[in-house]
């Protein structure tokens, strides 16, 4: 994780800042959320004092960069809201039902799974676990993303979740959400007249003497005739109110209702749309400014302070004046100290992740996609220099000691690939493995990826390079090993402990009689 942050840090000439709010939102969804996932992981520190101190210095540098990005995001957002949300490519939270859930329900039963307070960072972590459990992420054919969705303001449950589940800008509690969801015109058209759209909240999931998911909810979700359902899970939002000594690994196992919900969806062939109503910022030693309104927003009094911005326009649901002040910085809160907060206008709170997952493969007009991680996530190239010029690296003997962040590999020499595919051994191996034969282009891409990364790739990295869902990768690895491991010699080895694949290029050249 630390190496990833070093690779992400901008170089001496950083890329230009996004020119529009939508560009900034998409950039955060693609990269910024991954950065915040890494930050959260490293903030746990390490048992080794020196390593913890190094993490602290790295996090401080990354925090400075992120604050600059947040300030730019806040300015773009204020202008976007004031201008009436121009741009056709935005997916406002109130349009998720009409533009995602409704169209999907034409082909399959759908569950809208709303993880209250889920940020892009948490979604990224959870999505990784989902794909490892056999769920495949889908995208509309010809598109690179569905969202992100954009919250309503202020970014609180009363406003943004109600707007999501009602399909229009509004505010209210669970009763408003139930009524709005069940009466949504497009959803009613897609649903069975006997079983209209329904929302299950936290209390509904646990109303049972049995452990796990309430039987009534489970049976309903297992019934394909229940064409459209929504479930609200509060695990993440509840965690924000607790102490900061626990940073959970967000997964199917740690979010208690998920195992039962996903199993019920699998039984019904139900597609799962995972999203949230807003995100959150974590407590990182911020400043308290006491106001009566809420933890991260307040009514516009005409006097914003440093780190705040005035947001005014049609997407502001509360207060009735449609004007509020909220912080773009992570470092301001208005109420008592908690593990995390929401209500502000940082990208962590405003940008809503959205993903479509299926256990049964793609639908018509949809395609499977592999892990969509930024290049620096799996990079093993040379990291940008972040050490001041006056600092000198430690040395051991005459040679500099190689560090975690110094990995680099020469430009890949791919001439041997051409020799491989015309060699007699290759022909013999592929003929013997005819039942597991892979397309030559796929093998070529895999071997080139290994050579470009020094012969070592994690499963996630290989899936990313080949643009394959993780659930499909196992068969590809089996087929690769069958054709490359001549006479049982481990040309391609799997290190299960580190989930790493290792290509022994020297042995490959020897086994296939390459130059």
Secondary structure, 3 states (H helix, E strand, C coil): CHHHHHHHCCCCCCCCCCCCHHHHHHHHHHHHHHHHHHHHHHCCCCCCHHHHHHHHHHHHHHHHHHHHHHHHHHHHHHHHHHCCCCCCCCEEHHHHHHHHHHHHHCCCCEEEEEECCCCHHHHHHHHHHHHHCCCEEEEECCCCCCCCEECCECCCHHHHHHHHHHCCCCCCCHHHHHHHHHCCHHHHHHCCCCCCCEEECHHHHHCCCCCCCCHHHHHHHHCCCCCEEEEEECHHHHHHCCCCCCCCCCCCCCCCHHHHHHHHHHHHCCEEEEECCCCCEECCCCEECCCCCCCCEEECCCCCCCCEEEEECCCECCCCCCEEEEECCCCEECCCCCCEECCCCCHHHHEECEEEEECCCCCCCEEECCCCCCHHHHCCCCCCCCCCCCCCCCEECCEECCCCCCCCCCCCCCHHHHHHHHCHHHHHHHHHCHHHCCCHHHHHHHHHHHHHCCCEEEHHHHHHHHCCCHHHHHHHHHHHHHHHCHHHCCCEEEECCCCEEEECHHHHHHHCCCC
